[in-house]
Each structure stands twice: as C-alpha cells, then as structure tokens.
Amino acid sequence: MPSPHSSLAEWLSWLESLHPSEIDLGLDRQMAVQQRMALDFGACKIITVAGTNGKGSTATLTASLLQAHGYRVGLYTSPHFLHFTERVAVQGTPVTEEAMVQALAAVEKARGDTSLTYFEFTTLAAFRLFADAALDYMVLEVGLGGRLDAVNALDTDCAIVTSIGLDHVDWLGDDIAGIAREKAGIARPGKPLLVGRTDCPEAFVQVALINGCQLTFVDTQLPREPGAWRFVGSHQQLDDLPWPLLPYPSALLALRALELLGIALQREKVTAVLQNTSMPGRLQRLAWHGNEIWLDVAHNPHAADYVVRQLQHVSAQWTIILGMLKDKDASGVVQSLARLEPDWHLVTLTGSRGQQAKELAERTGLMDVVCHHSVAAALDALEPNRQQPVLVCGSFHTVADALNHMPNNQHG
C-alpha cells in the first residue's frame, strides 16, 4: 500500500488493483467511507450533471459561469487526457499532485476494510479536496449512469441531464426509458431537474412525480446556422450572445441552471465565458506540421452527428482518423461521419476494450480505408501542409493518444 509520501502515479497504480471490478455500481460502500471521513462542505451548493453526451462540457461551462459571477467553484470531471489532476479543479486550476496524494491518503485512512472501486476512491478524494477549499459551489460530472454513480452520494441542489441515448449498454441496458430514469436519479425532492435532449420525456415526468423534484425541459435544438443567439429564461433574457466554443446545448443548460439557482446573469460576463471556455477534445482545433487538426471525443452516433453539423461549413473535404472501443456503436458513428465524405484512416486502440483497425473496418463495412497500428502512426503518415483538414475522433483514448503525440501543438 502506498503512503502519504508516495507519488501520485504509485497511488493510481495501486488503486487499479484494489477492487475486483472496474465498475461496481452502488452507493453503500462509498457512503460508509464518506460518513467516516466526516466531510463538512459548509454552505456549499452542489450541481450534478449526467447525460449520454455533453455532460463534461456542460459541467465545465457551468463552473466557468459561476466563477465569472464571483463564486468560488470546484469542478469534478472525468476521464482525464494527460494528467489525472485534470479531474479536480478549484477556481479553474487543477489541484496539485501533492494535494491529491494527501486526499487519497485520507480516503485510505477512513476506508478500513471497505472495498472501493478506482472511481469511488478518487471521487471521495475529490470530495475531501473540495471540503477543504471553502467553496460556494461544487459542479460534479457523473461518471456512469446517475442514480448509483459515486457523485450521487452527495445531495444536489440542481440536477442536469444533458441528453439521453444508448451508450454503455452493458451497464445501463438498452431501454431508453430505463436509462432516463437512472440518469434522473441524481435529482432531489424540491430541487431543480433540468433536462435537455430526450426522446422519453414521460420517464422524467414519472421521476418528478415520485420524488417531487422541480422538472424543467430545455429545448436544446440547434439553430439552423451558428451565430449570435438569444438566451430566454424564465426571468432573464440575454440578447446577441456569441456562439460558444463548447457545444451550444451545453451553454444553454448551464445558463438555465444558474438562473434556476437565483443568480442574476450579467451579459458581459456570460459573453466572456462563451468566447473563452474550451476543453481538450471538444471540437479542439490545433496546428500540426502545417496541418489543421480537429480533435473530438465523439464516440456514439448522436455526438458524431453534432460534430458533423459543426464542421460541414469548415471544408468540403476531410481526412478522418478514427479509433473506437469495441463496445461502441461504430457503424452508427461511421454513418454520421460519412456525411463529411472523408478519406478514412482507422487506428488500433490498445487495452482490454480496444480494437484493431482492421476489426473496425470489418464491423463498419468500410472498404476504401488505410489502417494504422496507432494514432501516432496515422498522424505521422500525414504529409505536411495539406489543404484538407483532419478530424481525430471516436474515443477519449483516441484523442488522448493524439494529444500525447503532439506535445508542442499550437491552437489554430
């Protein structure tokens, strides 16, 4: 077992072998340890974000908007790309490795003989750091599902469900209404529940009737053309807002959440957040050897469709570097991306859930493709100064591999 003087890498390596299952949904174990930790968050309010797509960008925009309006904010997201500490930020700055190690040691001290998954353990460490930070707000991104996810061990003051779709079917099933109910399980009686894109509103109505939360549906349908837009809330209206760097539906949900929490929105502060808040791997634009590279973590058809709609106006010709995990709907993703009429470059992803490039080609029926043994190999195969932009997508792993291979990239 590592000590408080061990490195963060040593702690994370140990955590990976601590629990027999990577995913073991349920709150009993975590709640027991959490109670022993005696965490005190003071008057801090909590915003919890679930959803099939867009939960990370919604959480990030919500935190940025809160901070811009003068609040002290902690943000918890996952997974990370390059450094584990990306997951836990206070006032927009990731915590230090030293602080994370001390928080992990505090969880271990309280754990006793209770077994925790990697995500449960690290979530409790984030809670420890947030309890010590004297925050006004915590914004927590759900890892998987909602009702039984580790972040749901804390009672939220505002729940957001960004969208509902089929993903992680091995854990959540393929019943869309059932998935909706699981995600709505983050809501609390008497507190707001904001719901974005959904094909099953009745499931949320049912949850609201049972637990007494304040249900609000938000129309996150994209305008026909990106451009200046208007936020119309229940009590506030902001005109001529700039198109956000992060997805428009995420911006809409974040603004609505602040309004429901009683925060008076200031247009100049909202404008600054929309123009400046970005995230790695969310329509991220970089330059690499004279090439225009776009990175996006889209790994299901709905997310891929959004990417296509945002990029169709950029170029009529594309190269796509695609790598996907074997438990994802690769055919659906390819069907959406095909509207860009791309040259296809498929890459192998390693790990227990990764798949070979040739296997991906067979599953999707793509014939005219180039297969590479890694994302790095695909990037290195690009000739310099191409006129055709490149989209790297399909998985967090694909984007992380690209970012690791382009350490000195520059924003385009």
Secondary structure, DSSP 8 states (H G I E B T S, - for coil): ---TTS-HHHHHHHHHTTSS-S----SHHHHHHHHHHT---TT-EEEEEE-SSSHHHHHHHHHHHHHHTT--EEEE----SS-GGGGEEETTEE--HHHHHHHHHHHHHHHTT----HHHHHHHHHHHHHHTTT-SEEEEE-SSSSTTSGGGGS--SEEEEEE-----HHHH-S-HHHHHHHHHTT--TTSEEEEEE-S-HHHHHHHHHHH--EEEE------SS-S-EEEE-SS-EEEEE---SS-HHHHHHHHHHHHHTT----HHHHHHHHHH---TTSSEEEEETTEEEEEE---SHHHHHHHHHHHTTT-S-EEEEE---TTS-HHHHHHHHGGG-EEEEEE---STT---HHHHHHHHT--SEEEESSHHHHHHTS-TT-SS-EEEES-HHHHHHHHHH-TT-EE-
